[in-house]
Amino acid sequence: MIYLPKSNIESGTWIKMKENVKLNNPVILVGLPGVGSVGKLVVEHLKNEFDAQKFATLYSNHLPHRTIMLKSGGLRMVSIRFYHIKPKKKGMSDIVLLTGDDQPITPEGQHEVNLKIVDFFKNELGGKYIYTIGGYAPAEPINGTPKVFGNATDKKVIESFKGSKVLFGKTKGMIWGSAGMIIVLGKMRGLPGICLMGETAIMDLDAAAAKAVLSVISERLGISINTESLDKIINKTAKALKELEQQMSMSLPVSSQDTLHGGRQDSSLSYIR
C-alpha cells in the first residue's frame, strides 16, 4: 500500500509500505545523518544487532537530487526508511527504527517531511512515543566517557528520566533538522518525545558518543545491546587522532607544541577518547 492519496512524484512526499504491518504500541527511534553521525550510528547499529526488517520507505522531492549507485550496478533514489524490531517479551512495545541517506535540504522540506513521518507513525502505525537521536558539540573539551544530553517536549518525560544518565538543562542553542523537528511536531500531534544527544567533538563519525546513547536506550527500553563493533571504531579513531597529533607535533616548533598540548609537556589531549 501507499500511505498518501497520490502515489506519484508530483505529490511531493510519499511513503511506500508493505501490507499487513501490525505493531503493538510502538516507539520510534529516529537517527538521520547529523552532527558526528551519532543518530545514524545508533540506529544502524540497532538495525544490524537485532536484524530489523524494513517495512516502509519515504521518498520526497525535498531530499537531495542524487541517486545511490549499488553494488549490483543499479541505482536507487535517496530515501528515508522504516525498520521493525519485534519485542522478545510479550507485552513489550514494538520498536520502529527510522534512518536514511540524508535530510530534507530546505526549511519547507523539513516541515513537510517531518510532519509526514509523525503522522505516519501515529495514524498508520499507532505510535505512542518518539525518541530522536543526535550529537551535541559543547564548547568545552570532552573528558572521559561522553555525556548524554536530553531535551524533551513534556515535563513528565523529563521526570521519567530522573536517576538516569541523561542530563537536562545543560545544552544551549538550537537543534537543526529532524532531531528537533520531529519531537516538536509530535507534541502538536499529542505524542511525547525526547531528543537524546551524545556529547561529541566535531568529527564525521563519533562511535563513542553513539555508544553512550545506546547505553541509555538499553536501560530505557530494557534491551541488551552488544557494542563490540562500536568499540573497534572507537579504538581506530583514537589511534588515528593520536597519530595526527604526533604528526602535528613533529612539524611545529617547541613553543607551538606547548600550546597544542595546553601548556603541558605530555602527549595526552583531553578530546581524545
Secondary structure, DSSP 8 states (H G I E B T S, - for coil): -EESS--SGGGSEEEEE-SS---SS-EEEE--S-GGGHHHHHHHHHHHHTT-EEEEEEEETTS-S-EEE-TTS-EEE--EEEEEE--SSTT---EEEEEES---SSHHHHHHHHHHHHHIIIIIT---EEEEEEEE--SS---SS--EEEEESSHHHHHHTTTSSEEES---S---SHHHHHHHHHHHTT--EEEEEEE--S-S--HHHHHHHHHHHHHHHT-----HHHHHHHHHHHHHHHHHHHHHHHHS-HHHHHHHTTT-SS---TT--
